[in-house]
Amino acid sequence: MTEGFDSREAAAALQLDRAIESVASGDEAPGVDAKTLALIQALLVSRRTDPPPALRERVKAALREAAYERVWLPARLAAALLALAFVGQGVGSLLFGRWVAGNLHIAFEPHLLFESGVALLALGGVVMAGALTRRLVGVALAAGAPVGLAFAAHGLPELAEFPAGGALHLSQGVAALAFAVLWLRARRYVSKRASK
């Protein structure tokens, strides 16, 4: 294999191979200058199969963040359902106010239904912001859960008079209660993880 090579170059190559093997096994490499030793170590580091510590930490942080997102996902889904129920009621008040009033056997008040429709759309927007942005989940809970529970309690008798409206209010209450329970569960999990 060394035919055609200068004997000095072949000896230097074999010495370099022995030096690389020595450094790779953790032994000292006598007679190797500092530059060559640094190159050998750089070569061995580049061929290392273990990831560097900084990369390992970044991967761990990404996994922690993904776990954190998974913990909040059920609460955020419940917030989205509650937001859609509020938006649905708001659109109903704005577009179908006369029909709603007729089914409830009350006088049609366009001014009142317009204002309540706009307020419900705004409330639905706030709750949806919590569903879409994790840092606003608490705000969404504070704004939406009490209203959803109040609508459910107040709208329960509506089931006999106007079943569609009663079902809407009942679904708002269920979504609000689920949102609150799932928010508490996620909050407790996050608190426990932070204390470890």
N, C-alpha and C positions, 0 to 999 in steps of 0.2 A: 504494500500500500504506500510505502514511502519512496518507491522508485520514482525517479525523475525530480526529486526534491533535493535541495542542498541538505547535507547531514546536519548542519547547524540549525537550519530552519525546522527540520523534523524534530530535533532534540528540544528546541524551544517550544514547539507545539505540544510535544509530549509532557514537558515540564508544566506548561500552562494547563493541560488537561488534569494533571495530578494536583495542581494548585486549586483548580475549580472543585475537584472532588473533595479535597481537604476542607476547603471553606464550606462546601455544602454539607459535609458531615459534622461541622462544628469544630474541626481541628484548626490549628494554626498552619499557615502556609509559609514556611521559611524560604527566604530568598526572593520573595515577591515584593516589588516596590509598592508604595502606597497608592499610586494611580491605578495600577493593575488590580490591586486588591479592591479598590473602590468600584472599579468596573465589574469585577466578578460578583461583588455583593449586589450591585444594581441589577446584574443579569439574574441572579438568584431571586431577588425580590420580585422582579417582573414575571418570573415563572412560578411564583408562589401560588398555591391553590386557595389559601385562606384569604378572604376579603380583608382589605385594610380596616382598621378599627373605626375610622370616620365613616366609611360606607356602612359598616355594620350598625353604627348608631343611627344613621339616616334611615336605614331599613326598619330598625326597631321603632323609631319615631313615626314612620309612615304606617306601620302596623298598629301602633297605639291610636293614631288619628283615625284609622279605618274602624277600629273597634269602638271608638268614641262615637263616630258617625252612626254605626249600627245600633248602638244603645239608644240614640235619640230618634232613630227612624220611625218606630211605631208611634211615638208621641207626635211627630211631625205629620204622619199620615192621618192621625185622628184630627189634628188641626186643619188639615186640608179638607177633610169631610165636613167639619164644622163650618169652615169658611164657605164651602160650596152651598151648604144649607142656608147660611145668611144671605149669600148673593142671590140664591134662588128666591128667597122670600122678598128680597129687595126688588128684584126684577118683576116679581109678581105684583108687588105694591105699585110699581111704576106703570106697568103695562096692562095689568088685569085688575086694577083696583075696583072697578065697578062689579066685576064677577065675584071677587072676594067679598065685597060688601053685601052683595045679593045672597051669597051662600051663608053669610053670618047673620043675615036679616037685620042689618044695621044701615043707617043712612050713608050714602056714598059721599065722602068728604075728599075731594081731589087734593086740596092743600095739605091735609094731614097725611094722606097716603103718599104724596110726592115726597114730603119731608122724611117720613119714616122709611121710604124706599131708598132715598139717598143715604140716610144714616146707616141702614143695613148694608148697603154696598160698601160704605167706608169701613164699617166694622168687619165685613167679610174680607176687605183688602188688608186690614191690619192682621187678622188671623192668618190669612194666606201668606203674608210676609213672614210670619213665624214658621209656617210650614216649609217655606223655601229657604229661609236663612236661619241657621241654628242659633245664632246669638240673639234672635228676636223671639224665640220660642216662649220665654218667660213673659214677655209683653203680650204675646198672642193669648197666652193662658189667662193673664190678668184681665184682658179686655173681653175675651170670648166666652170663657167657661161660665162666669156668673150669668151672663145674658142667656146663654143656651139653657142653663138649668132653670132660670126664671121663666123663659118661654115655655119650657116643658111643663112646669108646675101650673102656669097660668093657662096653657093651651090644652091641658088634659081633658077638661070638660068639652072641648071643641070636637072630640072624637065622635060624640053622639050627634052633634049639630052639623058639623062640616068635616067629615072624615079626612079629606085631603089636607086640610089645615092642621087638624089634630095630629095626623101622622107626621107632618113636617115638623111641628113643635116637639113631638116625641123623639124624632130622629135628632133634632138639635140637642135635646137633653142627653140622649144616649152618647152622642159624639162628644159633648162637653164633659160628661162624666168620664168617658174613656180617655179623653185628652188629659184630664186632671190626674187620673190614676197612672197613666203611662208616663206623664211628666214627673210625678213623684218617684216612680220606679227608676227612671233614668237618672234623676237627680241623686237619689240614694246610691245608685251604682257608681256614679261619678265621684261622689263624696268618699265612698269606701276606697276606691282606687287611688284617690288623691292622698288619703291618709296612710297608705301603705308605703 
